[in-house]
Amino acid sequence: MLKDKTIFITGATAGFGLACVKLFAHNGAKIIACGRRSERLEELKKQLPDSVHEIKLDVGDSVAVKKAIAALPEKFSKVDVLINNAGLALGLSAFDKQEEKDLEQMVKTNIMGVINCTHALLPGMIERNIGHIINLSSIAGTYPYPGGNVYGATKAFVTQFSLNLRADLLGKNIRVTNIEPGMAETEFSIVRFAGDKNKAADIYAGMQPLTANDIAETILWTLCRPKHVNINRVEIMPTQQAFSPFAVSRKN
């Protein structure tokens, strides 16, 4: 189903993005792999030399995004699928304790990255009247939790942006899907806790979280639906994760 499709994936050097690169290349797609870690991009290119075009890219930089897309080689120039996967959480503190630079980085990557890549690639899809935009949101965009403040708000933006984009594209042959994962063990928590692997591991202690492959396979399923079918949203949690009662502050 993906043979000869060109797929642009942000955050391609780890987690969901890396799993998508490998799975989609195995299914015949040509991949534009974007990320900030050049050594990992080079390794991807070595592993999949005929399938991957690598770009070192900060998706929060709109000028850099436009330049990178304008410079795509002919083989990769007609993008069929955009996967806005790049994103991160930094810290788990209450909002008043958060570092301003971390807040800005989350907004820049999680919101502006989605805006910049979509704005740059969508016109080509509209011109060719075919395409699929897949945005990686999170259950944190729907369900609040302590310390999720700005991260959750950025993911709520991604969710609503996906719905609004779908409304804008009515009548065009372009699909939009929002993927909303729950707990998944990737490098996400290691980044959130500034490289503290033990603290990150504690998040998943005693339970079986989602894997990057679980999400990649879910995305593959959405891509392979018949052309007349649009999957609007997919909310996916591990079986061992569910919903808590409302928190209540009680006075003695």
Secondary structure, DSSP 4 states (H G I P E B T S, - for coil): --TT-EEEESSTTSHHHHHHHHHHHHTT-EEEEEES-HHHHHHHHHHSTTTEEEEE--TT-HHHHHHHHHT--GGG-S--EEEE--------S-GGGS-HHHHHHHHIIIIIHHHHHHHHHHHHHHHHT-EEEEEE--GGGTS--TT-HHHHHHHHHHHHHHHHHHHHTTTSSEEEEEEEE-SB-SSHHHHHTTT-HHHHHHHTTTS--B-HHHHHHHHHHHHTS-TT----EEEE--TT---PPPP-----
